Amino acid sequence: MKKMSINLGIAAVCGALAFGSWISPVHAEEAAAEHQLKINVGGAEGAGGTIKGYAKFNGEQKKRPILRSFNATTDKACAAAHKDAAPLSENFVWGDNNTLQNVLVYVSKGVDNSKTYKPLNAKPELDQVGCLYTPHVLGIVKDQDLLVKNSDNTLHNVHAKPTANKEFNSPTTAGASTNIKFVKPEHAIPVGCDVHPWMIAYVHVLDNPFFAVTQQDGSFEIKGLPAGEYELTFWHENDKFTPDHKTLTVKVEEGKTTEADVTYSPPAPKK
């Protein structure tokens, strides 16, 4: 039975590549902008305080390289989506006014996880657009359904490779979607595509909804925190960038906003 399902998956992939498009191409940049309000503002519904800030970058902002493993010749849908220019690596993405995108900011200490919180982002989504995942970095709450969509005109294969959670591997045809659920907290779960090996996203699974991911303007906002003292932790996939603090203790007051920024720096030049 297992061998048969693998063969069927391979056949579906080959069929998708052979017969071409089902729906018109969508630009990855437009999809990323659509997701911005969903992921750079997080937290829980209801009263409480807010933590708000920016992920800044202090240093030379080097030109982003072309996505090294991208190969448009393997799929005409991918080629059509990037006919004007090859996609760029998302290992680092600059934001407006010397800020940094795709920084996960989350409350790592101080939250009573025995309580139930209603996430502001009740329906998190990961989309496949232009043969890229968007958003590139995403946070969800454990046991929360993650909807993975395919907005491309070709077949993809959603392959999540966690270490603490169960592996997920399933094809998604054009216009289709699938749901993933992770039951244990785990950071930076890589989600790839076996059909298009350059595709990668990172999903963070957390105990509670008090997190956000910076986007175009470099800002984050975490709402609905009960009054108290908390520890913030900052994560970015490029470990060569150094934050001025990996964690930060903040005090939250009911109905008020606490400012909390982080500044990343590039690696020191070699002597």
C-alpha positions as CSV (number, residue, x, y, z in Angstrom):
1,M,0.0,0.0,0.0
2,K,2.8,2.4,0.9
3,K,4.6,1.6,-2.4
4,M,1.4,2.3,-4.4
5,S,0.8,5.7,-2.7
6,I,4.4,6.7,-3.5
7,N,3.9,5.7,-7.2
8,L,0.6,7.6,-7.4
9,G,2.3,10.7,-5.9
10,I,5.1,10.5,-8.5
11,A,2.5,10.1,-11.3
12,A,0.6,13.1,-10.1
13,V,3.8,15.2,-10.1
14,C,4.7,14.1,-13.6
15,G,1.2,14.7,-14.9
16,A,1.2,18.2,-13.5
17,L,4.5,19.1,-15.1
18,A,3.4,17.6,-18.4
19,F,0.0,19.2,-18.8
20,G,0.8,22.7,-17.6
21,S,-1.4,25.3,-16.1
22,W,-4.8,25.2,-14.5
23,I,-5.0,28.8,-13.1
24,S,-3.3,32.0,-14.0
25,P,0.1,32.8,-12.3
26,V,0.1,35.0,-9.2
27,H,3.1,37.2,-8.2
28,A,4.9,36.2,-5.0
29,E,5.4,39.8,-4.0
30,E,1.6,40.5,-4.1
31,A,0.9,37.4,-1.9
32,A,3.5,38.4,0.6
33,A,1.9,41.9,0.9
34,E,-1.5,40.2,1.5
35,H,-0.1,38.3,4.4
36,Q,1.6,41.2,6.1
37,L,-1.3,42.3,8.4
38,K,-1.8,38.7,9.4
39,I,1.6,37.9,10.8
40,N,3.3,41.1,12.0
41,V,0.5,41.7,14.5
42,G,-0.1,38.9,16.9
43,G,-1.4,38.1,20.3
44,A,-4.8,37.3,21.8
45,E,-8.2,38.8,21.6
46,G,-9.5,40.7,24.6
47,A,-8.2,43.3,27.1
48,G,-4.6,43.6,28.1
49,G,-1.4,45.4,27.2
50,T,0.6,45.6,24.0
51,I,4.3,45.1,23.2
52,K,5.3,47.0,20.0
53,G,8.6,47.6,18.3
54,Y,10.9,47.2,15.3
55,A,13.6,44.8,14.2
56,K,16.3,47.2,13.0
57,F,19.5,46.6,11.1
58,N,22.7,48.5,11.7
59,G,25.2,48.0,9.0
60,E,25.7,47.5,5.3
61,Q,22.7,46.1,3.6
62,K,24.2,43.8,1.0
63,K,22.4,43.0,-2.2
64,R,20.3,39.8,-1.9
65,P,21.6,37.0,-4.1
66,I,19.6,35.1,-6.6
67,L,18.0,32.0,-5.2
68,R,20.8,29.6,-5.9
69,S,18.9,26.4,-6.6
70,F,16.1,28.0,-8.6
71,N,15.7,26.2,-12.0
72,A,12.9,27.5,-14.2
73,T,13.6,25.0,-16.9
74,T,12.0,22.2,-14.8
75,D,8.5,23.7,-14.7
76,K,7.0,26.2,-17.1
77,A,4.7,27.6,-14.4
78,C,7.7,28.6,-12.3
79,A,9.3,30.1,-15.4
80,A,6.2,32.1,-16.2
81,A,6.0,33.4,-12.6
82,H,9.6,34.7,-12.8
83,K,9.9,35.6,-16.5
84,D,11.2,39.1,-15.7
85,A,13.8,38.1,-13.1
86,A,14.9,35.1,-11.1
87,P,13.6,35.1,-7.5
88,L,16.0,36.3,-4.7
89,S,17.1,34.4,-1.6
90,E,15.0,35.0,1.5
91,N,17.8,34.2,3.9
92,F,17.7,37.9,4.6
93,V,15.1,40.4,3.4
94,W,15.5,44.2,4.1
95,G,12.6,46.2,5.3
96,D,11.8,49.9,5.1
97,N,14.0,52.4,6.9
98,N,16.9,50.1,7.8
99,T,14.8,47.3,9.2
100,L,14.8,43.6,8.9
101,Q,12.0,41.3,7.8
102,N,11.1,37.8,8.9
103,V,12.2,38.2,12.5
104,L,10.1,36.1,14.9
105,V,9.4,38.0,18.1
106,Y,7.8,35.9,20.8
107,V,7.1,35.9,24.6
108,S,9.3,33.2,25.9
109,K,8.7,33.6,29.7
110,G,5.9,34.9,31.8
111,V,2.8,33.6,30.1
112,D,0.5,31.3,32.0
113,N,0.2,28.5,29.5
114,S,-2.4,26.7,31.6
115,K,-4.9,29.3,30.4
116,T,-6.6,29.3,27.0
117,Y,-6.1,32.3,24.7
118,K,-8.0,33.1,21.5
119,P,-5.4,34.0,18.8
120,L,-5.9,37.1,16.8
121,N,-4.8,35.1,13.8
122,A,-7.3,32.3,14.1
123,K,-6.7,30.9,10.6
124,P,-3.0,30.9,9.8
125,E,-2.1,30.3,6.2
126,L,1.0,29.3,4.2
127,D,0.6,29.8,0.4
128,Q,2.6,28.5,-2.6
129,V,2.9,31.4,-5.0
130,G,5.3,31.7,-7.9
131,C,6.9,28.5,-6.8
132,L,7.9,30.0,-3.5
133,Y,6.3,29.8,0.0
134,T,4.7,32.9,1.4
135,P,5.2,34.0,4.1
136,H,8.7,32.7,4.4
137,V,8.5,32.7,8.2
138,L,5.3,31.9,10.1
139,G,4.3,31.3,13.7
140,I,1.3,29.2,14.8
141,V,0.0,27.9,18.1
142,K,0.3,24.2,18.9
143,D,-2.8,22.2,17.9
144,Q,-3.8,25.0,15.6
145,D,-4.7,24.1,12.0
146,L,-2.3,25.5,9.4
147,L,-3.9,25.8,6.0
148,V,-1.4,25.3,3.2
149,K,-2.7,26.6,-0.1
150,N,-1.5,26.2,-3.7
151,S,-2.1,29.3,-5.7
152,D,0.2,28.2,-8.5
153,N,-0.7,26.6,-11.8
154,T,1.4,23.5,-11.1
155,L,1.6,20.7,-8.6
156,H,3.6,21.1,-5.4
157,N,4.5,18.7,-2.6
158,V,4.3,20.0,0.9
159,H,7.0,18.3,3.0
160,A,7.4,19.4,6.6
161,K,10.4,17.9,8.4
162,P,10.0,18.5,12.2
163,T,12.0,16.8,14.9
164,A,9.6,16.9,17.8
165,N,6.4,16.6,15.7
166,K,5.2,14.1,13.1
167,E,6.6,14.5,9.6
168,F,4.1,15.7,6.9
169,N,4.4,14.9,3.2
170,S,1.5,15.5,0.8
171,P,1.1,16.7,-2.8
172,T,-1.2,19.7,-3.5
173,T,-2.6,20.1,-7.0
174,A,-3.2,23.6,-8.5
175,G,-5.9,25.5,-6.5
176,A,-6.0,22.9,-3.8
177,S,-5.1,23.1,-0.1
178,T,-4.2,20.9,2.8
179,N,-4.1,21.2,6.6
180,I,-1.2,20.5,8.9
181,K,-1.4,20.3,12.7
182,F,1.6,20.3,15.0
183,V,0.9,19.2,18.6
184,K,4.2,20.1,20.2
185,P,6.1,23.4,20.5
186,E,9.0,23.4,18.0
187,H,11.0,26.2,16.4
188,A,11.9,26.6,12.7
189,I,10.3,23.6,11.2
190,P,11.5,23.5,7.6
191,V,8.7,23.1,5.1
192,G,9.9,22.3,1.6
193,C,8.6,21.0,-1.8
194,D,10.1,17.8,-3.2
195,V,9.1,18.9,-6.7
196,H,10.8,22.3,-6.5
197,P,13.7,21.9,-4.1
198,W,14.5,25.6,-3.8
199,M,11.1,26.2,-2.0
200,I,11.5,26.6,1.8
201,A,9.5,28.1,4.7
202,Y,10.0,28.0,8.4
203,V,7.1,27.3,10.8
204,H,7.4,28.1,14.5
205,V,5.0,26.2,16.8
206,L,4.5,28.0,20.1
207,D,2.6,27.3,23.3
208,N,0.5,30.5,23.1
209,P,-0.4,33.2,20.5
210,F,1.9,36.0,21.9
211,F,4.2,36.3,18.9
212,A,4.6,38.2,15.6
213,V,6.8,38.2,12.5
214,T,8.2,41.4,11.1
215,Q,7.4,42.3,7.5
216,Q,7.9,45.2,5.1
217,D,8.1,48.0,7.6
218,G,10.1,45.9,10.1
219,S,7.5,46.3,12.9
220,F,5.9,43.9,15.2
221,E,3.0,44.1,17.6
222,I,1.8,41.6,20.3
223,K,-1.6,42.4,21.8
224,G,-3.7,41.1,24.6
225,L,-1.1,40.3,27.2
226,P,-2.2,40.3,30.8
227,A,-0.3,42.9,33.0
228,G,3.0,41.5,34.2
229,E,6.7,41.0,33.4
230,Y,7.7,39.0,30.3
231,E,10.7,37.9,28.5
232,L,10.9,38.5,24.7
233,T,13.0,36.4,22.4
234,F,14.1,37.2,18.9
235,W,14.8,34.7,16.1
236,H,16.1,35.2,12.6
237,E,17.2,32.4,10.3
238,N,20.6,34.1,9.3
239,D,22.7,33.2,12.4
240,K,25.5,35.5,11.1
241,F,23.4,38.5,12.0
242,T,23.9,39.4,15.7
243,P,21.1,41.0,17.7
244,D,22.0,43.5,20.4
245,H,20.0,41.3,22.7
246,K,18.7,37.8,22.1
247,T,16.2,38.2,25.0
248,L,14.6,41.3,26.5
249,T,12.6,41.7,29.8
250,V,9.6,44.0,29.4
251,K,6.9,45.1,31.8
252,V,3.3,45.2,30.4
253,E,0.5,47.3,31.9
254,E,-3.2,46.9,31.3
255,G,-4.3,49.1,28.4
256,K,-0.9,50.5,27.7
257,T,1.8,49.9,25.0
258,T,5.4,49.0,25.9
259,E,8.1,49.8,23.3
260,A,10.7,47.1,22.6
261,D,13.1,47.1,19.7
262,V,15.9,44.8,18.6
263,T,18.9,45.8,16.4
264,Y,20.8,43.3,14.3
265,S,24.3,43.8,13.0
266,P,26.2,42.0,10.2
267,P,29.2,39.9,10.9
268,A,32.4,41.7,11.6
269,P,34.7,42.1,8.6
270,K,37.5,39.6,8.4
271,K,40.9,41.0,9.1
